[in-house]
Amino acid sequence: MLLAIDVGTTNLKAGLFREDGSSVAQAERPNAKAAGPAGTVAYDPERLWEAAAGLIRDVTAAAGSPRVRTIGLTSMAESGLLLDPRSGRARTPILPWFETCSLAQAERVRGEIDAKAHFRQTGLHASFKYGLPKLLWMRDHCPEAFDGSGVWLSVSAYLAYRLTGAIAEDETLAARTFAYRIDRREWNEPFIRHFGFGPERFPRVVPPGSAVGTVLPDVAPGLGLDGGAAVCLAGHDHVAASLVCSAGGDGVYNSMGTAETLVGSIPARALDDADYASGLSFGRHAFPDRMFWMGGHSTSGGSVEWLRDVIGDGGLPYAAIMELLEGTAPGPTGILYFPYLAGSGAPRIEPAAKAAFVGLTAKHGRAELLKAALEGNAYQLEFMRREAERVGGSPIRGMNVVGGGAKNGVWLQIKADVSGIALTVPGAAEATLLGAALAAGVGSGVYGSFREAAAAARRPASRRYEPDPGRHARYARLFEHGYMALLGPLSAYYKGLS
């Protein structure tokens, strides 16, 4: 059987699958945050390992201790830690992608590079999220961690080390450090040295799905494993999910969670100024000779969480939210919500952007505010989708949707009505877990290729949301003449205040 671990921002999940992709057992545990150095939010490496190990025990016990052939590891991108390869101990906590402590370091990096040239090498725009600014912050605030050896590892690579004792990094996560060249598929040593690090701070890089070792004999029994299971790096969680959601690498999918991401792919090619202007990020896909593009929005579900606390006196129950939403009239509220509680991402990257409601009246209540938040996030996704069409050179006529937000049918219908395209929710309950399992199946020889793995997975019945033409026409007018018309002036205003 194929086992997978997915380390997310909020939860860790494990799944056990048959070779046809059917689920045997799944389990979930919170990914508990902890206080980090200098007032940061972090994850404790040992606590994370214990949670992952517990999940492996949970799913193997639930399935009657079956023979596990391979384990695939996927995780949130940009989060990492410094590991001492000599002692095997973490020298720092895990700094997560959302921790903004490295804003100043990102600005330093931005000021010392040619932004367009670096984008053509890395596929990225400078940001506090990436590994290099976080390493710079750690060196500034935790200099003792840099006394002696230390290697920057993603969360997936750290778990692989705990399972196998091997140190390696998957290419899709190496590329999220800002120090890896996707054009040459190697670490950018001159760039790394420019910021005072030696190349030994970064591990060897392997293609997505690669087996890096087998579970250590002294570790396997405590996990309910019989030993010999190959451990594979499935890489970036969104890339892993695309193995299930992107129709052999050619489709587009939308991941809905606290943050929201739109992911698609293009044939591998050199990046250009038009790609840079899109605000999207790019990387090497697991599918051969393809690249992925990705647009992120950090406070999609986060907007709903914020609003449910604000209007619900400490937390409006989800059942109450759905009751309010289902009681609203079909079609637009007429309110424009700009969902930038933590700045704006692609296509118009502006860290200083702020959230705003425009068009409120005394007649509007909690239900309309909640629906407006869903509409505003749908407008932001539509902004990304249109830019992605330009980059890809072809229309996007449909999308698969996964993640916690995909359980909200009202939101999905709003998205379909705003975009004018059909949305499909795959029947596979956990696309990221299944994608990681399939990637591990490739790395361990169960499947001959990623395309074979994607084709082998059985897909249960899905839900489909079709746009209503009349509502789409009304939303399109609001998007063009309201949301997009005000976006530029609002961005300029907040940028001027920063």
PyMOL commands that set and color helices and strands:
alter all, ss='L'
color gray80, all
select helices_A, chain A and resi 37-39+45-62+100-111+115-122+131-141+143-146+155-164+171-177+189-194+199-201+220-223+237-245+273-277+301-311+318-326+366-392+404-407+409-419+431-443+450-456+469-497
alter helices_A, ss='H'
color red, helices_A
select strands_A, chain A and resi 2-7+11-17+23-30+34-35+41-42+70-75+80-83+151-154+169-170+180-181+186-187+205-206+211-214+230-236+253-256+260-267+281-284+290-297+336-338+356-358+398-402+422-425+463-465
alter strands_A, ss='S'
color yellow, strands_A
deselect
rebuild
show_as cartoon
